[in-house]
Amino acid sequence: MLILHLFGVIVIITLTCAFLKWIYDHVRIHYYISKIPGPKGYFLLGNLFDLVHKDERLFRKLRQWGLEFYPIYRAGVCSETSANMVGAEDIEQIISSTQHSSKSEIYRILENWLGTGLLTSAGAKWQHRRKILTPAFHFNILQQFIQVFNGETEKLVETYYKLLEDRQEVSIDVTSTITQFTLCTINETSMGIKLDFHDEENKNYKQAVYEIGQLFLERLLRPWLWRDIFYYFLTKNGLREKKLVKMLHKYTNKVINEKSKKFEPFEVDRDNCYSRRKNMALLDILLNEKFTNGNIDDEGIREEVDTFMFEGHDTTSMGISLGLMALANNPEIQLMIREEMTHVLGDNFSRPSYEELMELKYTERCIKEILRLYPSVPFISRMLSDDMITKSGYKLPKKTIVNIHIFDLHRSPKFWDNPDKFDPDRFLPENVQKRHPFAYLPFSAGPRNCIGQRFAILEFKAVLCGILKNFKFVEIDTPETMDFIPDIVLRPKRGVLVKIVRRN
């Protein structure tokens, strides 16, 4: 009895100490964050009435705050307060640091599906996984992926011809067809299997990926739903997410198990290069690590495959879709891209090689400008591992959530003349050298930069080659009429409408 009493006392003391530590950390963060300029909030509620919206009103409000309070501002809801950076000098301190590389609490909402893979992990686990995965994006592997890009581009072209039927032109929302293209591409390059959307299981997988993204958005904008014990057991969305995650994990595990049964380990050279292997997928590299070195287990493999699926299909889909809208609004740019492709590729538009894609310098500058105006990931978020003082002169305590607003950074008049104008020449070497190195972050930068950025650029080039050979894109939506909703990925409110015109 005495032992139980002592145990109860110890539990109460431990919980009390943990609660007092939580109070101390939050009071300290609030004390210093309150010294940073920002929008007026309400007692206990903070900026709840501004941040509770999940439509274009919140997106516009964040853009307004970024301009008004440049280079840093505070904002928060209830007990959760964050520092929000839009200036390159402050952002560099976070992005370039190995000390502040931990993702913030926001990313925990992804862990039920993605676990702690490359996107969400930190410390030694992140370093270990990064080391395993880096060879998967060696140029020898990327060269093999080109045939996947080309094959899926041909299917996309066929889809557009079917939509046209006998007509010369048709108006469509391109996000659906482009998302199907990127999902098929990512599925084949990550798992080595082709998606057939006539198959019921594949259709369910595609729908589940889309639906879980919507649930993430709902939860992201409501900090009171961030606590798992409340969200997963007491909310309709939480229960639905659990069912979707079960379905997604079942699909991935099935592919991993089938591949594992037939898998034969192979050797890599001393540079950890897979150049002698053909038709490699990310899953092959992960399985090889499992069977030859024991560096990763089945759960870890699933984490990374799911992470690559999540990061690689939706972000690229939005980038390409908005890129087509940008080119539709700049027909002279579209023409110059096609002229470069004709010069480099000749009649080989539909099947460009790796070397030919690398020669498309003007096209690459256009892609970079698309990603400046429409960064696929409009913000990233970190949690400070220690106290720091920003270049703008504010002290940020340990455990502060820092949101880095890439969308605002990319349109800051401080770094970009006439920032809303589409101008690929911003990325001529001589112009890049004049600019702050952290003024452009479509793939982040520093130690946690996007491991798949070369993959994304090559995929973007390949799909442009195929569709610009066959079609011209004419504006319907314009940058002025385009509304975005707040999300982990830059997402248009009503899709992306363009007119597809058959080339003679």
C-alpha positions as CSV (number, residue, x, y, z in Angstrom):
1,M,0.0,0.0,0.0
2,L,2.8,2.4,0.9
3,I,4.6,1.6,-2.4
4,L,1.4,2.4,-4.3
5,H,1.1,5.6,-2.4
6,L,4.7,6.6,-3.1
7,F,4.2,5.7,-6.8
8,G,1.2,7.9,-7.0
9,V,3.1,10.8,-5.3
10,I,6.0,10.4,-7.8
11,V,3.6,10.4,-10.8
12,I,1.8,13.5,-9.5
13,I,5.2,15.3,-8.9
14,T,6.5,14.3,-12.4
15,L,3.3,15.5,-14.1
16,T,3.3,18.7,-12.1
17,C,7.0,19.4,-13.0
18,A,6.3,18.7,-16.7
19,F,3.3,21.0,-16.6
20,L,5.3,23.8,-14.9
21,K,8.1,23.3,-17.4
22,W,5.6,23.6,-20.2
23,I,4.2,26.8,-18.6
24,Y,7.7,28.2,-18.2
25,D,8.7,27.5,-21.8
26,H,5.5,29.1,-23.2
27,V,5.7,32.2,-21.0
28,R,9.4,32.7,-22.0
29,I,8.6,32.3,-25.7
30,H,5.6,34.7,-25.4
31,Y,7.7,37.2,-23.5
32,Y,10.3,37.5,-26.3
33,I,8.0,37.0,-29.2
34,S,5.8,39.8,-28.0
35,K,8.6,42.2,-28.7
36,I,8.4,41.4,-32.4
37,P,6.0,43.5,-34.4
38,G,2.9,41.9,-35.7
39,P,-0.9,42.1,-36.1
40,K,-3.0,42.9,-33.1
41,G,-4.4,39.9,-31.3
42,Y,-6.9,39.3,-28.5
43,F,-6.2,38.1,-24.9
44,L,-5.9,34.3,-24.8
45,L,-7.1,34.0,-28.4
46,G,-4.2,35.7,-30.2
47,N,-4.9,36.0,-33.9
48,L,-7.6,33.3,-33.9
49,F,-10.1,35.3,-35.9
50,D,-7.6,36.0,-38.7
51,L,-6.1,32.5,-38.8
52,V,-9.2,30.4,-38.5
53,H,-10.2,30.8,-42.1
54,K,-9.1,28.0,-44.5
55,D,-9.8,29.8,-47.7
56,E,-8.1,32.6,-49.8
57,R,-8.8,35.1,-47.0
58,L,-6.1,33.6,-44.8
59,F,-3.7,33.3,-47.7
60,R,-4.1,37.0,-48.5
61,K,-3.9,38.0,-44.9
62,L,-0.5,36.3,-44.5
63,R,0.8,38.1,-47.7
64,Q,-0.4,41.4,-46.2
65,W,1.4,40.8,-42.9
66,G,4.6,39.8,-44.8
67,L,4.6,43.2,-46.5
68,E,3.5,45.2,-43.5
69,F,5.9,43.8,-40.9
70,Y,8.9,42.8,-43.1
71,P,11.3,41.2,-42.3
72,I,9.8,39.3,-39.3
73,Y,6.5,39.3,-37.5
74,R,4.7,37.4,-34.7
75,A,1.4,35.6,-35.0
76,G,-0.4,32.9,-33.0
77,V,-3.5,31.2,-31.8
78,C,-4.2,30.6,-28.1
79,S,-1.0,29.2,-26.6
80,E,0.8,28.6,-29.9
81,T,2.8,31.6,-31.0
82,S,5.3,31.7,-33.9
83,A,7.9,34.0,-35.4
84,N,7.3,34.4,-39.2
85,M,10.3,35.3,-41.4
86,V,10.1,36.9,-44.8
87,G,13.6,38.5,-45.0
88,A,16.5,36.6,-46.5
89,E,19.0,37.7,-43.9
90,D,17.0,36.2,-41.0
91,I,16.0,33.2,-43.0
92,E,19.6,32.4,-43.8
93,Q,20.4,32.0,-40.1
94,I,17.8,29.3,-39.8
95,I,18.2,27.5,-43.1
96,S,22.0,27.3,-43.2
97,S,22.2,26.1,-39.6
98,T,22.7,22.5,-38.6
99,Q,21.6,23.5,-35.1
100,H,18.1,24.6,-36.0
101,S,17.3,21.8,-38.5
102,S,14.4,20.2,-36.5
103,K,11.0,20.5,-38.1
104,S,8.4,22.2,-36.0
105,E,5.3,20.7,-34.4
106,I,3.3,21.4,-37.6
107,Y,4.9,18.4,-39.3
108,R,3.8,16.0,-36.5
109,I,0.4,15.9,-38.2
110,L,2.0,14.0,-41.1
111,E,3.6,11.3,-38.9
112,N,0.5,9.0,-38.7
113,W,1.0,8.4,-42.4
114,L,4.7,9.1,-43.1
115,G,6.2,8.1,-39.8
116,T,9.5,9.7,-39.1
117,G,11.1,9.5,-42.6
118,L,13.3,12.0,-44.3
119,L,10.7,14.8,-44.2
120,T,9.8,14.6,-40.5
121,S,12.8,13.1,-38.7
122,A,15.6,14.9,-37.0
123,G,19.1,14.4,-35.6
124,A,20.9,11.1,-36.1
125,K,18.0,9.4,-37.7
126,W,17.6,12.1,-40.3
127,Q,21.4,12.1,-41.1
128,H,21.3,8.3,-41.4
129,R,18.4,8.3,-43.8
130,R,19.8,11.1,-45.8
131,K,23.0,9.1,-46.3
132,I,21.0,6.1,-47.5
133,L,18.8,8.0,-49.9
134,T,21.3,10.4,-51.5
135,P,22.6,7.8,-54.0
136,A,19.0,7.3,-55.2
137,F,19.3,10.7,-56.8
138,H,22.7,10.2,-58.4
139,F,22.7,11.3,-62.0
140,N,23.1,7.7,-63.1
141,I,19.8,6.9,-61.5
142,L,18.2,10.1,-62.8
143,Q,19.2,9.2,-66.3
144,Q,17.2,6.0,-66.0
145,F,14.2,7.9,-64.7
146,I,14.0,9.9,-68.0
147,Q,12.4,7.0,-69.8
148,V,9.7,6.9,-67.1
149,F,9.1,10.7,-67.5
150,N,8.9,10.3,-71.3
151,G,6.5,7.3,-71.1
152,E,4.1,9.1,-68.8
153,T,4.3,12.3,-70.8
154,E,3.2,10.3,-73.9
155,K,0.1,9.1,-71.9
156,L,-0.6,12.7,-70.9
157,V,-0.5,13.8,-74.5
158,E,-2.9,11.0,-75.5
159,T,-5.2,12.1,-72.7
160,Y,-5.3,15.7,-74.1
161,Y,-6.0,14.5,-77.6
162,K,-8.9,12.4,-76.3
163,L,-10.3,15.5,-74.5
164,L,-10.0,17.5,-77.8
165,E,-11.7,14.8,-79.9
166,D,-12.3,16.5,-83.2
167,R,-12.0,20.0,-81.9
168,Q,-9.2,22.5,-82.3
169,E,-9.2,23.6,-78.7
170,V,-10.7,22.8,-75.3
171,S,-10.7,24.5,-71.9
172,I,-9.9,22.4,-68.9
173,D,-8.6,22.5,-65.3
174,V,-5.2,20.9,-65.8
175,T,-4.6,20.0,-62.2
176,S,-6.4,16.6,-62.5
177,T,-4.5,15.4,-65.5
178,I,-1.2,16.7,-64.3
179,T,-1.7,15.2,-60.8
180,Q,-2.4,11.8,-62.5
181,F,0.8,12.2,-64.5
182,T,3.0,13.0,-61.4
183,L,1.4,10.3,-59.3
184,C,2.1,7.7,-62.0
185,T,5.7,9.0,-62.4
186,I,6.4,9.0,-58.7
187,N,4.8,5.6,-58.2
188,E,7.0,4.0,-60.9
189,T,10.2,5.8,-59.8
190,S,9.7,5.1,-56.1
191,M,8.1,1.6,-56.1
192,G,8.9,0.4,-59.6
193,I,5.3,-0.4,-60.5
194,K,3.0,1.2,-63.1
195,L,-0.3,2.6,-61.9
196,D,-3.4,1.5,-63.8
197,F,-6.3,3.7,-62.8
198,H,-8.8,1.2,-64.3
199,D,-7.7,-1.0,-61.4
200,E,-10.0,-0.5,-58.3
201,E,-7.1,-0.7,-55.8
202,N,-5.1,1.9,-57.7
203,K,-8.1,4.2,-58.0
204,N,-8.6,3.9,-54.2
205,Y,-5.0,4.7,-53.6
206,K,-5.1,7.8,-55.7
207,Q,-8.3,9.0,-54.0
208,A,-6.9,8.3,-50.5
209,V,-3.7,10.3,-51.2
210,Y,-5.9,13.3,-52.3
211,E,-8.3,13.0,-49.4
212,I,-5.7,12.7,-46.7
213,G,-4.1,15.9,-48.0
214,Q,-7.4,17.7,-47.4
215,L,-7.6,16.3,-43.9
216,F,-4.0,17.6,-43.2
217,L,-5.1,21.1,-44.3
218,E,-8.1,21.0,-42.0
219,R,-5.9,20.0,-39.0
220,L,-3.0,22.3,-39.9
221,L,-5.2,25.4,-39.5
222,R,-6.6,24.4,-36.1
223,P,-3.9,24.1,-33.4
224,W,-6.4,22.7,-31.0
225,L,-6.5,19.6,-33.2
226,W,-2.8,19.0,-33.1
227,R,-3.0,16.8,-30.0
228,D,-3.3,13.2,-31.3
229,I,-5.2,11.8,-28.3
230,F,-8.0,14.3,-29.0
231,Y,-7.9,14.3,-32.8
232,Y,-7.8,10.6,-33.5
233,F,-10.3,9.5,-30.9
234,L,-12.8,12.3,-30.7
235,T,-13.1,13.9,-34.2
236,K,-14.7,12.6,-37.4
237,N,-11.7,13.7,-39.4
238,G,-9.3,11.9,-37.1
239,L,-11.2,8.6,-37.4
240,R,-11.4,9.0,-41.2
241,E,-7.7,9.7,-41.4
242,K,-6.9,6.5,-39.5
243,K,-8.9,4.5,-42.1
244,L,-7.1,6.2,-45.0
245,V,-3.7,5.7,-43.4
246,K,-4.5,2.0,-42.9
247,M,-5.4,1.8,-46.6
248,L,-2.3,3.6,-47.8
249,H,0.0,1.5,-45.6
250,K,-1.6,-1.7,-46.8
251,Y,-1.0,-0.7,-50.4
252,T,2.7,0.3,-49.8
253,N,3.3,-2.8,-47.6
254,K,1.9,-5.1,-50.3
255,V,4.3,-3.7,-52.9
256,I,7.2,-3.9,-50.5
257,N,6.4,-7.5,-49.6
258,E,6.0,-8.6,-53.2
259,K,9.3,-6.9,-54.2
260,S,11.1,-8.4,-51.2
261,K,10.2,-12.0,-52.2
262,K,11.8,-11.6,-55.6
263,F,14.6,-9.2,-54.6
264,E,18.2,-10.2,-55.1
265,P,20.8,-8.0,-53.3
266,F,23.5,-6.4,-55.5
267,E,26.8,-4.8,-54.9
268,V,27.5,-1.1,-55.4
269,D,30.9,0.4,-56.2
270,R,33.1,2.3,-53.8
271,D,31.4,5.6,-54.7
272,N,28.0,4.1,-53.7
273,C,27.0,4.4,-57.3
274,Y,24.3,2.2,-58.9
275,S,25.4,2.9,-62.5
276,R,25.5,-0.8,-63.5
277,R,21.9,-1.5,-62.5
278,K,19.0,-1.0,-64.9
279,N,15.4,0.2,-64.1
280,M,16.2,1.1,-60.6
281,A,13.5,2.5,-58.3
282,L,13.9,4.0,-54.8
283,L,12.5,0.9,-53.3
284,D,15.3,-1.2,-54.9
285,I,17.9,0.9,-53.2
286,L,16.1,0.7,-49.8
287,L,15.7,-3.1,-50.1
288,N,19.4,-3.4,-51.0
289,E,20.3,-1.5,-47.8
290,K,18.0,-3.8,-45.8
291,F,19.4,-7.1,-47.2
292,T,23.1,-6.2,-47.5
293,N,23.7,-3.9,-44.6
294,G,20.7,-4.1,-42.3
295,N,20.6,-0.3,-42.2
296,I,16.8,-0.1,-42.5
297,D,13.8,-2.3,-41.7
298,D,10.5,-2.7,-43.4
299,E,8.8,0.1,-41.4
300,G,11.7,2.4,-42.4
301,I,11.3,1.5,-46.1
302,R,7.6,2.2,-45.9
303,E,8.3,5.6,-44.3
304,E,10.6,6.7,-47.1
305,V,8.5,5.3,-49.9
306,D,5.4,7.0,-48.5
307,T,7.3,10.2,-47.9
308,F,8.6,10.3,-51.5
309,M,5.1,9.6,-52.8
310,F,3.7,12.5,-50.7
311,E,6.5,15.0,-51.4
312,G,7.0,14.1,-55.0
313,H,3.6,14.0,-56.6
314,D,1.6,16.9,-55.2
315,T,4.3,19.5,-55.1
316,T,5.4,18.7,-58.7
317,S,1.8,18.6,-59.9
318,M,1.1,22.1,-58.6
319,G,4.3,23.4,-60.0
320,I,3.6,22.1,-63.5
321,S,-0.1,23.1,-63.4
322,L,0.7,26.7,-62.4
323,G,3.6,26.7,-64.9
324,L,1.2,26.0,-67.7
325,M,-1.0,28.9,-66.5
326,A,2.1,31.2,-66.5
327,L,3.1,30.1,-70.0
328,A,-0.4,30.6,-71.2
329,N,-0.3,34.2,-70.0
330,N,3.1,34.7,-71.6
331,P,2.8,33.4,-75.2
332,E,6.1,34.9,-76.3
333,I,7.9,33.0,-73.5
334,Q,6.1,29.8,-74.5
335,L,7.3,30.4,-78.1
336,M,10.9,30.9,-77.1
337,I,10.8,27.6,-75.1
338,R,9.5,25.8,-78.1
339,E,12.2,27.3,-80.3
340,E,14.9,26.2,-77.9
341,M,13.4,22.7,-77.9
342,T,13.4,22.6,-81.7
343,H,17.0,23.7,-81.8
344,V,18.2,21.1,-79.2
345,L,15.9,18.2,-79.8
346,G,15.1,18.5,-83.5
347,D,12.2,16.0,-84.1
348,N,12.9,14.2,-80.9
349,F,10.5,16.2,-78.7
350,S,8.7,13.3,-77.2
351,R,11.8,11.2,-76.2
352,P,14.5,13.7,-75.1
353,S,17.6,12.1,-73.5
354,Y,19.1,13.2,-70.2
355,E,21.9,15.1,-72.0
356,E,19.3,16.9,-74.2
357,L,17.2,17.9,-71.2
358,M,20.4,19.3,-69.6
359,E,21.0,21.5,-72.6
360,L,17.6,23.3,-72.3
361,K,19.0,26.3,-70.5
362,Y,16.3,28.8,-71.3
363,T,13.6,26.3,-70.4
364,E,15.3,25.8,-67.1
365,R,15.4,29.5,-66.4
366,C,11.6,29.6,-67.2
367,I,11.0,26.8,-64.7
368,K,13.0,28.6,-62.1
369,E,10.9,31.7,-62.7
370,I,7.7,29.6,-62.4
371,L,8.9,28.3,-59.1
372,R,9.8,31.8,-57.9
373,L,6.3,33.1,-58.6
374,Y,4.6,29.8,-57.5
375,P,6.8,27.9,-55.1
376,S,5.2,24.5,-54.6
377,V,5.9,24.6,-50.9
378,P,5.0,28.2,-49.9
379,F,6.3,27.9,-46.4
380,I,8.5,25.7,-44.2
381,S,8.6,25.5,-40.4
382,R,11.3,24.8,-37.9
383,M,11.6,24.6,-34.1
384,L,14.7,26.3,-32.6
385,S,17.0,24.0,-30.7
386,D,18.6,26.9,-28.8
387,D,18.2,30.6,-28.2
388,M,19.2,32.9,-31.1
389,I,19.2,36.5,-32.0
390,T,18.1,37.3,-35.6
391,K,19.9,39.7,-37.9
392,S,16.9,42.0,-37.6
393,G,17.7,42.2,-33.8
394,Y,15.1,40.0,-32.0
395,K,15.8,37.3,-29.5
396,L,14.0,34.0,-30.2
397,P,14.0,31.5,-27.3
398,K,14.7,27.8,-27.6
399,K,11.6,25.8,-28.8
400,T,10.2,28.8,-30.7
401,I,8.3,27.8,-33.9
402,V,9.8,29.7,-36.9
403,N,7.7,29.8,-40.1
404,I,9.7,30.7,-43.2
405,H,7.4,32.2,-45.8
406,I,9.0,31.3,-49.2
407,F,6.1,32.8,-51.2
408,D,6.6,36.2,-49.7
409,L,10.4,36.0,-49.9
410,H,10.1,35.2,-53.7
411,R,8.0,38.3,-54.2
412,S,9.9,40.7,-52.0
413,P,10.6,44.1,-53.8
414,K,13.9,44.1,-51.8
415,F,15.3,41.3,-53.9
416,W,13.2,41.3,-57.0
417,D,12.5,44.3,-59.3
418,N,8.9,44.3,-60.5
419,P,8.4,41.0,-58.5
420,D,5.0,40.0,-60.1
421,K,6.4,40.1,-63.6
422,F,7.4,36.9,-65.3
423,D,11.0,37.3,-66.3
424,P,13.3,34.3,-66.8
425,D,16.3,36.5,-67.3
426,R,16.4,36.9,-63.5
427,F,18.2,33.6,-63.6
428,L,20.9,34.5,-66.0
429,P,24.2,33.8,-64.1
430,E,25.2,37.5,-63.9
431,N,21.8,38.3,-62.3
432,V,21.9,35.4,-59.8
433,Q,25.4,36.5,-58.6
434,K,24.0,40.0,-57.6
435,R,21.2,38.5,-55.5
436,H,21.2,37.4,-51.9
437,P,21.9,33.6,-52.0
438,F,18.9,32.9,-49.8
439,A,16.4,35.1,-51.7
440,Y,15.3,32.1,-53.8
441,L,14.3,28.9,-52.0
442,P,12.0,26.7,-54.1
443,F,13.7,23.6,-52.7
444,S,14.8,25.1,-49.4
445,A,18.6,25.2,-48.9
446,G,21.3,24.3,-46.5
447,P,21.6,20.8,-44.9
448,R,17.9,20.1,-45.2
449,N,17.5,21.1,-48.8
450,C,15.2,19.0,-51.0
451,I,16.9,15.8,-52.0
452,G,14.8,15.5,-55.1
453,Q,15.3,18.9,-56.7
454,R,17.1,17.7,-59.8
455,F,14.5,15.0,-60.2
456,A,11.7,17.6,-60.2
457,I,13.5,19.9,-62.7
458,L,14.1,17.1,-65.1
459,E,10.5,15.8,-64.8
460,F,9.3,19.4,-65.5
461,K,11.5,19.7,-68.6
462,A,10.4,16.3,-69.9
463,V,6.7,17.0,-69.7
464,L,7.1,20.4,-71.2
465,C,8.8,18.9,-74.2
466,G,6.0,16.4,-74.9
467,I,3.0,18.7,-74.4
468,L,4.5,21.9,-76.1
469,K,5.3,19.8,-79.1
470,N,1.6,18.9,-79.6
471,F,-0.3,21.8,-78.0
472,K,-0.3,25.5,-77.3
473,F,-1.6,26.9,-74.0
474,V,-3.8,30.0,-74.0
475,E,-4.8,32.0,-71.0
476,I,-8.1,31.7,-69.1
477,D,-7.0,32.0,-65.5
478,T,-4.5,34.9,-65.0
479,P,-2.2,35.7,-62.1
480,E,-4.6,38.4,-61.1
481,T,-7.6,36.1,-60.9
482,M,-5.8,33.2,-59.2
483,D,-6.7,32.7,-55.6
484,F,-4.8,30.3,-53.3
485,I,-5.8,28.6,-50.1
486,P,-3.4,28.0,-47.2
487,D,-1.9,24.5,-47.3
488,I,1.5,22.7,-47.0
489,V,1.5,22.8,-50.8
490,L,0.6,25.9,-52.9
491,R,-2.9,25.1,-53.9
492,P,-5.3,27.1,-56.1
493,K,-8.8,27.5,-54.8
494,R,-10.6,26.6,-58.0
495,G,-7.9,24.6,-59.9
496,V,-6.0,26.0,-62.9
497,L,-8.0,26.7,-66.1
498,V,-6.2,27.0,-69.4
499,K,-7.2,26.6,-73.0
500,I,-5.4,23.7,-74.8
501,V,-5.0,24.4,-78.6
502,R,-4.0,21.6,-81.0
503,R,-0.9,22.5,-83.0
504,N,-1.1,22.1,-86.8
